[in-house]
Amino acid sequence: MAEAEDQGNSVSADFVKLVSNDEHEFILKRSHALTSGTIKAMLSYPTSFKNKEMSKVQFREIPSHVLCKVCMYFAYKNRYTNSTSEIPEFPIEPEIALELLMAANFLDC
């Protein structure tokens, strides 16, 4: 029983929850989220979380349609960093380009 609980703790520690200003939650691998210098700094502060709880970061200024694209970029960046194959262009819709630029600047990614 304790072994299953320890395994659950490990899984929670491997993921992080990002929450947009409209309360949408995005769960992604911690290693992907650490692409952002801002998120890395936020997660490095000592917290009152127990190890079994998933880290949660609330963004009061970033809407879900932008945070979703940011999460997609984290996966893209993780996938193609140090890749020897041809790197495809990361698609950005013109309608969200300005909001995405402001989020990327804030998130340091």
C-alpha positions as CSV (number, residue, x, y, z in Angstrom):
1,M,0.0,0.0,0.0
2,A,2.8,2.4,0.9
3,E,4.6,1.6,-2.3
4,A,1.5,2.6,-4.4
5,E,1.3,5.9,-2.4
6,D,5.0,6.6,-3.1
7,Q,4.4,5.9,-6.8
8,G,1.5,8.4,-6.8
9,N,3.7,11.0,-5.1
10,S,6.3,10.5,-7.8
11,V,3.8,11.0,-10.5
12,S,2.4,14.2,-9.0
13,A,6.0,15.5,-8.6
14,D,6.5,14.9,-12.3
15,F,3.6,17.1,-13.4
16,V,2.6,20.7,-12.8
17,K,-0.9,22.4,-13.2
18,L,-1.1,25.7,-14.9
19,V,-4.3,27.7,-14.4
20,S,-5.5,30.4,-16.8
21,N,-7.3,33.6,-15.8
22,D,-10.6,32.0,-16.8
23,E,-9.9,28.9,-14.6
24,H,-8.9,26.4,-17.3
25,E,-6.4,24.0,-16.0
26,F,-3.5,22.6,-18.0
27,I,-1.5,19.6,-16.6
28,L,1.8,19.1,-18.2
29,K,5.2,17.5,-17.5
30,R,7.3,19.5,-15.1
31,S,10.2,19.3,-17.4
32,H,8.2,21.0,-20.2
33,A,6.9,23.7,-17.8
34,L,10.5,24.5,-16.8
35,T,11.1,25.8,-20.3
36,S,9.8,29.0,-18.8
37,G,12.2,30.9,-16.6
38,T,9.3,32.5,-14.7
39,I,7.6,29.1,-14.0
40,K,11.0,27.7,-13.0
41,A,11.5,30.5,-10.5
42,M,7.9,30.1,-9.1
43,L,8.4,26.4,-8.6
44,S,11.8,26.8,-6.9
45,Y,10.4,28.8,-4.0
46,P,9.7,26.8,-0.9
47,T,6.0,26.1,-0.6
48,S,3.6,24.6,1.9
49,F,2.8,21.9,-0.6
50,K,3.4,18.3,0.6
51,N,5.3,16.2,-1.9
52,K,2.2,14.3,-2.8
53,E,0.4,17.4,-4.1
54,M,0.8,18.5,-7.7
55,S,2.4,22.0,-8.0
56,K,-0.1,24.6,-9.2
57,V,0.7,28.0,-10.9
58,Q,-2.1,30.5,-11.3
59,F,-1.8,33.1,-14.1
60,R,-4.3,36.0,-13.6
61,E,-3.3,37.7,-16.7
62,I,-3.1,34.9,-19.3
63,P,-6.4,33.6,-20.9
64,S,-6.9,29.9,-21.7
65,H,-6.5,30.2,-25.5
66,V,-3.0,31.8,-25.0
67,L,-2.0,29.4,-22.1
68,C,-3.0,26.5,-24.3
69,K,-0.7,27.7,-27.1
70,V,2.1,28.2,-24.5
71,C,1.8,24.6,-23.3
72,M,1.9,23.5,-26.9
73,Y,5.1,25.5,-27.4
74,F,6.7,23.9,-24.3
75,A,6.1,20.4,-25.8
76,Y,7.4,21.6,-29.2
77,K,10.5,23.1,-27.6
78,N,11.1,19.9,-25.6
79,R,10.6,17.7,-28.6
80,Y,12.9,19.6,-31.0
81,T,15.7,20.8,-28.6
82,N,18.9,19.1,-29.7
83,S,17.1,17.5,-32.6
84,T,19.1,16.5,-35.7
85,S,16.1,16.3,-37.9
86,E,14.5,19.3,-39.7
87,I,12.6,21.4,-37.2
88,P,9.1,22.3,-38.4
89,E,7.7,25.9,-38.0
90,F,5.7,26.4,-34.8
91,P,2.3,27.6,-36.0
92,I,1.0,30.8,-34.5
93,E,-2.4,32.2,-35.5
94,P,-2.2,36.0,-36.3
95,E,-5.3,36.6,-34.0
96,I,-3.3,35.6,-30.9
97,A,0.2,36.7,-31.9
98,L,0.2,39.9,-29.7
99,E,-1.2,38.1,-26.6
100,L,1.2,35.2,-27.1
101,L,4.1,37.6,-27.4
102,M,3.2,39.3,-24.2
103,A,2.8,35.9,-22.4
104,A,6.1,34.7,-23.8
105,N,7.8,37.9,-22.5
106,F,6.3,37.5,-19.0
107,L,7.1,33.7,-18.9
108,D,10.6,34.2,-20.2
109,C,10.4,31.6,-22.9
